[in-house]
Structures are given as structure tokens and as C-alpha cells.
């Protein structure tokens, strides 16, 4: 019984590590794509900043 619990705990830890690695890879790939879009359109870097500023300004009114 002890071995079964150890094995299940190990499998759960391995599954968690795989999921964390997959999520990290997805975030990295998303950042790479965003950087490529920004390189293709230099104004794209400012759009999220300007949108956030306008949204904050509209919310303050």
C-alpha cells in the first residue's frame, strides 16, 4: 500500500511538472509571437500602453 501511494504521488508530481513546463512554453511562445508582431509593426508596442492609459483616464472621469 505504501508503495502504491508513493508511486501515485510521484506520478502526480511528474504530471504537475509536465503541465507547468507546457504552460511555461506556451507563455514563452506567446511572448515570442508578440515580439515578432511588435517588430513587424513598431506602433504595436505602444497600443496596449495607450489603450490602458485611455481606459484609466476614462475610468477616472
Buried (B, 14 or more C-beta within 10 A) or exposed (E): EEEEEEEEEEEEEEEEEEEEEEEEEEEEEEEEEEEEEBEEEEEBBEEEEEEEEEEEEEEEE
